[in-house]
Amino acid sequence: MKIAETESRNGESQKQWSPSRENVRLQLCLEREEERKKITERWRNGTRRSTPTLMVVRVYLMGSIGISGR
């Protein structure tokens, strides 16, 4: 609330405040994007590595279920 008051009263403080606020927002967005990229890369690498093992596990489970069903 105090910040809003000083902004409305002083043009200078408003000019100084809003760009810094924008920079913070931009930096946060950039950091989030970087985090997303890292996560997606990890996820892709993880899926690439785990896909064959997952398939084997699925086949094994299906086979065991089929055997137990008989």
C-alpha positions as CSV (number, residue, x, y, z in Angstrom):
1,M,0.0,0.0,0.0
2,K,2.8,2.4,0.9
3,I,4.5,1.7,-2.4
4,A,1.3,2.5,-4.3
5,E,1.0,5.8,-2.4
6,T,4.6,6.9,-3.2
7,E,4.1,5.9,-6.8
8,S,1.1,8.1,-7.2
9,R,2.7,11.1,-5.4
10,N,6.2,10.8,-6.9
11,G,6.7,10.4,-10.6
12,E,10.4,9.6,-10.0
13,S,9.8,6.8,-7.6
14,Q,7.2,5.3,-10.0
15,K,9.8,5.4,-12.9
16,Q,12.4,3.8,-10.6
17,W,10.0,1.2,-9.2
18,S,8.2,-0.1,-12.3
19,P,11.3,-1.1,-14.4
20,S,12.9,-3.0,-11.5
21,R,9.6,-4.8,-11.0
22,E,9.4,-5.7,-14.7
23,N,13.0,-6.9,-14.6
24,V,12.2,-9.1,-11.6
25,R,9.2,-10.5,-13.5
26,L,11.3,-11.1,-16.6
27,Q,14.1,-12.8,-14.6
28,L,11.6,-15.0,-12.9
29,C,10.1,-16.0,-16.2
30,L,13.5,-16.7,-17.7
31,E,14.4,-18.8,-14.6
32,R,11.2,-20.8,-14.9
33,E,11.8,-21.4,-18.6
34,E,15.3,-22.7,-17.9
35,E,13.9,-24.9,-15.1
36,R,11.2,-26.2,-17.5
37,K,13.9,-26.9,-20.2
38,K,16.0,-28.8,-17.7
39,I,13.0,-30.8,-16.4
40,T,11.9,-31.6,-20.0
41,E,15.5,-32.7,-20.9
42,R,15.7,-34.9,-17.8
43,W,12.3,-36.3,-18.5
44,R,13.1,-37.0,-22.1
45,N,16.4,-38.6,-21.2
46,G,14.7,-40.6,-18.4
47,T,12.0,-41.9,-20.7
48,R,14.6,-42.8,-23.4
49,R,16.5,-44.8,-20.8
50,S,13.5,-46.3,-19.0
51,T,11.4,-47.1,-22.1
52,P,13.0,-50.5,-22.8
53,T,13.0,-51.5,-19.1
54,L,9.3,-50.4,-18.9
55,M,8.4,-52.5,-21.9
56,V,10.2,-55.5,-20.4
57,V,8.5,-55.0,-17.1
58,R,5.1,-54.7,-18.8
59,V,5.7,-57.9,-20.9
60,Y,6.9,-59.7,-17.8
61,L,3.8,-58.6,-15.8
62,M,1.5,-59.5,-18.6
63,G,3.2,-62.9,-18.9
64,S,3.0,-63.6,-15.2
65,I,-0.7,-62.5,-15.1
66,G,-1.4,-64.8,-18.1
67,I,0.4,-67.7,-16.5
68,S,-1.4,-67.1,-13.1
69,G,-4.7,-66.8,-15.0
70,R,-4.2,-70.2,-16.6
